[in-house]
Amino acid sequence: MSYQPRHRASRPPSAPVLSRRHLLGAAGLTVAALGSAPLMEQSAAASTGSAPFLPYGTGSYFRTPVTGLTQSAARTSAFRTFMHLHPDQRSYAYPRIKGVGGNSWGTAYALSTAADPIWKLTGPLSSIYSTLGSAGFHAPDWLASVVTGTTDSPFCVVDLGSGFTVFGTKASLVGPRTLAVQSAGITYHSSNGLHRKNPLSNDKRNSTSRGRISDAMVIRSDLVRYGIANNTDLGHVLHLFLVETLSSDGYRQPMVGCESGKTGFGAEGERIAIDPTIDLTKRGLSPGGLVLARTLQRYGCYFGDNAGRESALKAEQETSSHPVWSGLLGQDSLAGITWDDFVVLRPV
């Protein structure tokens, strides 16, 4: 069965018109995977304000809709059964959202320019990340106020001045504009955003833990507000923290590795999406929740990490001094959908 989203929309006026050949080359997809549906279709046209910046180009995995990908009936049935039965998942029939409503497990996030001050990383940085410890990256001074200090303490900065996205885990402030991290990631905006070890990557400077797409690991408030104003979605795939993956299934595109010792369901990188036949407007979702649900229907999400508890998406971290959401999203904003609404997509 070919995945064809129910709610179609026109291309934003600002989007470049790319040929099918260009898209195939940029995303590394095959005609067989595309089916008869053009993946160039983007979600709703811009009608209120300018669209916020998104990296990696419209042909990248990050920004390619699931149109034309096929569903796996067997995997879908197995996934739904697993989500019903896993003890840590039984209380929540939908993805929860971290980093909002007083929850501190989101992703510290900033969009910076060359006008912002320089920050630097310290920690076990390999040579591939050396620029983050030497030249550093641009970020606003308030970045320190949203670093969570949780056991994973992730942060993501989209640095327009440097032309890359920087990501870090277990981040903590150890000096003026200096963050200590356990691991780091860097992906250049001019690339397709894939890890340098991925055969489809077009930039050998890109490196993240196991191939995770850093920008997929945060729900940005500017994209949600734009989606509400324009009746559209986030415009990119999301990274799902699944209750538990299955290590023996290994990994798939876009991942280049997986966690060990997990006995749940699915390979890291396996992609799911809300069934295209579902009318999301009838699910009682809030405006912000509807933007996320549309995203999960049009772009889907991939299994990228183990949650350690119920499955979740991470939002831009909100704090009392940095109230970016102001009630626009809650931890249960997706309660109008269920795991039974999702289908598992066959790998490209």
C-alpha positions as CSV (number, residue, x, y, z in Angstrom):
1,M,0.0,0.0,0.0
2,S,1.4,3.3,-1.0
3,Y,1.4,6.1,1.7
4,Q,-0.6,9.0,0.3
5,P,-1.4,11.8,2.8
6,R,-5.0,12.8,2.8
7,H,-4.6,16.6,3.2
8,R,-2.6,18.0,0.3
9,A,-1.3,21.5,0.1
10,S,0.6,23.7,-2.3
11,R,4.3,24.5,-2.2
12,P,5.4,27.6,-0.3
13,P,6.1,30.4,-2.7
14,S,9.7,30.7,-1.4
15,A,10.5,27.0,-2.0
16,P,12.8,26.4,-5.0
17,V,11.3,24.3,-7.8
18,L,13.5,21.2,-8.0
19,S,13.4,18.5,-10.6
20,R,12.7,14.9,-9.7
21,R,16.2,14.0,-10.7
22,H,17.6,16.7,-8.3
23,L,15.5,15.4,-5.4
24,L,16.6,11.8,-6.0
25,G,20.2,12.8,-6.0
26,A,20.0,15.0,-2.9
27,A,18.1,12.5,-0.8
28,G,19.6,9.3,-2.2
29,L,16.1,7.8,-2.8
30,T,15.1,5.3,-5.4
31,V,12.3,5.5,-7.9
32,A,11.0,2.3,-6.4
33,A,10.8,3.9,-3.0
34,L,9.1,6.9,-4.3
35,G,6.3,5.1,-6.1
36,S,4.2,7.2,-8.3
37,A,3.8,10.1,-5.9
38,P,6.2,13.0,-6.1
39,L,8.0,13.7,-2.8
40,M,8.3,17.3,-3.8
41,E,4.9,18.1,-2.4
42,Q,5.3,20.2,0.7
43,S,2.8,21.2,3.3
44,A,0.7,24.3,3.4
45,A,1.6,27.5,1.6
46,A,3.0,30.4,3.6
47,S,0.3,32.9,4.2
48,T,1.3,34.6,7.5
49,G,4.9,35.8,7.8
50,S,8.1,34.3,6.5
51,A,8.7,30.6,7.0
52,P,11.3,30.0,9.8
53,F,14.7,28.7,8.7
54,L,15.1,24.9,8.1
55,P,18.4,23.4,7.2
56,Y,19.5,20.6,4.8
57,G,17.3,21.4,1.7
58,T,13.9,20.1,0.6
59,G,15.4,16.9,-0.8
60,S,17.0,15.8,2.4
61,Y,15.7,12.9,4.6
62,F,15.0,15.5,7.2
63,R,12.6,17.4,5.0
64,T,11.2,14.7,2.8
65,P,7.5,13.8,3.4
66,V,6.5,10.1,3.6
67,T,4.4,10.4,0.4
68,G,5.0,7.3,-1.8
69,L,6.6,5.2,0.9
70,T,4.8,1.9,1.5
71,Q,3.3,0.5,4.7
72,S,4.2,-2.9,6.2
73,A,1.0,-4.5,7.4
74,A,2.9,-7.1,9.4
75,R,5.2,-4.6,11.1
76,T,2.3,-2.3,11.8
77,S,0.4,-5.0,13.5
78,A,3.4,-6.0,15.6
79,F,4.1,-2.4,16.6
80,R,0.6,-1.8,17.8
81,T,0.6,-5.0,19.8
82,F,3.9,-4.1,21.4
83,M,2.8,-0.6,22.4
84,H,-0.3,-2.1,24.0
85,L,1.7,-4.6,26.0
86,H,4.9,-2.9,27.1
87,P,4.6,-2.2,30.8
88,D,6.1,1.3,30.6
89,Q,3.8,2.2,27.7
90,R,0.4,1.0,28.9
91,S,-0.5,4.3,30.6
92,Y,0.0,6.4,27.5
93,A,-1.6,5.5,24.1
94,Y,0.2,8.4,22.4
95,P,3.6,10.2,22.3
96,R,4.1,12.5,25.2
97,I,6.0,15.8,24.9
98,K,8.9,16.6,27.1
99,G,10.2,20.1,28.0
100,V,6.8,21.8,28.4
101,G,4.3,22.3,31.3
102,G,7.0,22.2,34.0
103,N,8.8,19.1,32.6
104,S,12.6,19.5,32.4
105,W,13.4,16.7,30.0
106,G,13.2,18.7,26.7
107,T,16.0,20.0,24.5
108,A,17.7,23.3,25.3
109,Y,17.4,25.1,22.0
110,A,18.6,28.4,20.4
111,L,18.6,29.9,16.8
112,S,21.7,32.1,16.6
113,T,23.3,34.5,14.2
114,A,26.8,35.9,13.7
115,A,25.8,38.8,16.1
116,D,25.6,36.4,19.0
117,P,28.6,35.7,21.3
118,I,30.9,32.8,20.8
119,W,30.5,29.7,23.0
120,K,32.8,26.7,23.2
121,L,32.6,23.1,24.2
122,T,34.9,21.1,26.4
123,G,34.9,17.3,27.1
124,P,35.8,14.2,25.2
125,L,35.8,15.9,21.7
126,S,37.3,13.9,18.9
127,S,39.0,15.7,16.0
128,I,35.7,15.8,14.0
129,Y,34.3,18.2,16.6
130,S,37.5,20.2,17.2
131,T,36.0,23.4,15.8
132,L,33.4,23.4,18.6
133,G,36.2,23.6,21.2
134,S,38.5,26.0,19.3
135,A,36.6,28.4,17.1
136,G,33.3,27.6,18.9
137,F,29.8,28.5,17.8
138,H,27.4,31.4,18.1
139,A,24.7,31.3,20.8
140,P,22.8,33.8,22.9
141,D,23.8,34.4,26.5
142,W,20.5,33.0,27.8
143,L,21.5,29.5,26.5
144,A,22.8,28.7,30.0
145,S,19.4,29.3,31.6
146,V,17.7,26.5,29.6
147,V,20.4,23.8,30.0
148,T,18.5,21.3,32.0
149,G,21.1,19.4,34.0
150,T,19.1,16.2,33.7
151,T,20.8,12.9,33.1
152,D,20.8,13.4,29.4
153,S,20.8,17.3,29.4
154,P,20.7,17.8,25.6
155,F,21.1,21.1,23.8
156,C,20.7,22.1,20.1
157,V,21.9,25.3,18.6
158,V,21.1,26.2,14.9
159,D,24.0,28.5,14.2
160,L,23.2,30.6,11.1
161,G,26.4,32.5,11.5
162,S,28.6,29.4,11.3
163,G,26.3,27.5,8.9
164,F,25.9,24.4,11.1
165,T,23.8,22.9,13.9
166,V,25.6,21.9,17.0
167,F,24.3,19.3,19.5
168,G,25.5,18.1,22.9
169,T,24.5,15.7,25.6
170,K,25.0,15.9,29.4
171,A,25.7,19.5,28.9
172,S,26.6,21.7,31.9
173,L,28.0,25.2,32.3
174,V,31.6,25.1,33.5
175,G,32.8,28.6,32.7
176,P,31.9,31.8,30.9
177,R,30.1,30.7,27.7
178,T,31.6,27.2,28.0
179,L,29.7,24.0,28.1
180,A,31.1,20.6,29.2
181,V,29.5,17.7,27.2
182,Q,29.7,14.0,27.2
183,S,29.1,13.8,23.4
184,A,28.7,16.3,20.6
185,G,27.3,16.6,17.1
186,I,27.8,18.9,14.2
187,T,25.9,19.0,10.9
188,Y,26.4,21.5,8.1
189,H,23.3,23.3,6.8
190,S,24.6,23.1,3.2
191,S,24.6,19.3,3.4
192,N,21.8,16.8,3.4
193,G,22.2,16.4,7.2
194,L,23.3,12.8,7.2
195,H,26.2,11.4,9.3
196,R,29.5,11.1,7.4
197,K,29.4,7.3,7.7
198,N,26.1,7.1,6.0
199,P,26.7,6.2,2.3
200,L,24.1,8.8,1.3
201,S,25.9,11.6,3.2
202,N,27.2,14.4,1.0
203,D,29.4,16.0,3.7
204,K,32.1,14.1,5.6
205,R,32.2,16.8,8.2
206,N,28.8,15.7,9.6
207,S,28.9,13.6,12.7
208,T,26.4,12.8,15.4
209,S,25.9,10.0,17.9
210,R,24.7,6.9,15.9
211,G,23.6,9.2,13.0
212,R,20.9,11.0,14.9
213,I,19.6,14.1,13.1
214,S,20.0,16.9,15.7
215,D,17.4,19.2,14.3
216,A,14.8,16.3,14.5
217,M,15.4,16.0,18.2
218,V,13.6,19.3,19.1
219,I,10.1,20.7,18.5
220,R,10.8,24.4,17.9
221,S,8.3,26.9,19.1
222,D,8.8,29.2,16.1
223,L,7.8,26.3,13.8
224,V,4.7,25.4,15.8
225,R,3.5,29.1,15.8
226,Y,4.1,29.3,12.1
227,G,2.2,26.0,11.6
228,I,-0.7,27.3,13.6
229,A,-0.8,30.6,11.7
230,N,-0.6,28.9,8.3
231,N,-2.6,25.7,9.0
232,T,0.4,23.5,8.3
233,D,3.1,21.4,10.1
234,L,6.7,21.6,11.2
235,G,8.1,20.8,7.8
236,H,10.4,18.0,8.9
237,V,10.6,14.5,10.3
238,L,10.8,14.0,14.1
239,H,13.1,11.9,16.3
240,L,11.1,9.6,18.6
241,F,12.4,8.4,21.9
242,L,10.8,4.9,21.8
243,V,9.9,3.1,25.0
244,E,12.3,0.3,24.0
245,T,13.9,-0.7,20.6
246,L,15.1,-4.1,19.6
247,S,18.9,-4.2,19.4
248,S,18.9,-7.4,17.3
249,D,17.0,-5.5,14.5
250,G,20.0,-3.2,14.2
251,Y,19.6,0.2,12.5
252,R,18.3,1.7,9.3
253,Q,18.5,5.0,7.4
254,P,19.2,7.6,8.7
255,M,20.9,5.9,11.7
256,V,24.4,4.4,11.5
257,G,24.4,2.6,14.8
258,C,22.1,1.4,17.6
259,E,22.0,0.9,21.3
260,S,22.8,-2.5,22.6
261,G,20.9,-4.7,25.1
262,K,17.4,-3.7,24.1
263,T,14.6,-6.3,23.7
264,G,11.7,-4.2,22.6
265,F,10.5,-3.4,19.1
266,G,12.1,-2.1,15.9
267,A,15.4,-1.0,14.5
268,E,16.8,2.4,15.3
269,G,15.9,4.5,12.2
270,E,12.7,2.6,11.6
271,R,10.0,5.2,10.5
272,I,6.4,5.4,11.5
273,A,3.6,7.8,10.6
274,I,0.0,8.5,11.3
275,D,-2.2,6.7,8.9
276,P,-3.1,9.1,6.0
277,T,-6.8,8.2,6.1
278,I,-7.2,9.7,9.5
279,D,-8.9,13.1,9.7
280,L,-6.9,14.9,12.4
281,T,-9.3,17.8,12.6
282,K,-11.8,15.5,14.4
283,R,-9.5,14.4,17.2
284,G,-10.1,17.3,19.5
285,L,-6.5,18.5,19.3
286,S,-5.3,21.9,20.4
287,P,-3.9,24.2,17.6
288,G,-0.3,23.2,18.7
289,G,-1.2,19.6,19.0
290,L,-2.7,19.6,15.5
291,V,0.5,21.0,14.1
292,L,2.4,18.1,15.6
293,A,-0.1,15.6,14.5
294,R,0.0,16.9,10.9
295,T,3.8,16.6,11.1
296,L,3.5,13.0,12.2
297,Q,1.1,12.3,9.4
298,R,3.1,14.0,6.6
299,Y,6.7,13.4,7.7
300,G,6.4,10.8,10.4
301,C,9.1,10.1,13.0
302,Y,11.9,7.5,13.3
303,F,13.0,5.5,16.3
304,G,16.2,7.3,17.4
305,D,16.7,6.6,21.1
306,N,15.4,4.6,24.0
307,A,13.2,6.6,26.3
308,G,13.7,4.6,29.5
309,R,10.0,5.1,30.1
310,E,7.0,6.0,27.9
311,S,7.7,7.0,24.4
312,A,8.1,10.8,23.9
313,L,9.1,13.7,21.6
314,K,11.4,16.4,23.0
315,A,10.3,20.1,22.7
316,E,12.3,23.3,23.0
317,Q,13.0,23.5,26.7
318,E,10.9,26.0,28.6
319,T,11.9,27.5,32.0
320,S,10.4,30.2,34.2
321,S,13.0,32.7,32.8
322,H,12.5,31.5,29.3
323,P,8.7,30.9,28.8
324,V,8.8,30.0,25.1
325,W,5.5,28.0,25.0
326,S,3.2,29.8,27.5
327,G,0.7,26.9,27.4
328,L,0.8,26.4,23.6
329,L,1.9,22.8,24.1
330,G,1.5,20.5,27.1
331,Q,2.9,17.1,27.8
332,D,-0.4,15.5,26.6
333,S,-1.1,17.7,23.6
334,L,-1.2,14.5,21.4
335,A,-3.7,12.7,23.6
336,G,-6.2,12.8,20.7
337,I,-4.3,10.2,18.7
338,T,-3.3,6.7,19.7
339,W,-0.5,4.3,18.7
340,D,-3.1,2.4,16.7
341,D,-3.3,5.4,14.4
342,F,0.3,4.8,13.3
343,V,1.6,2.7,10.5
344,V,5.2,1.3,10.1
345,L,6.8,2.3,6.8
346,R,9.0,0.1,4.8
347,P,12.7,1.2,4.7
348,V,14.0,3.0,1.6
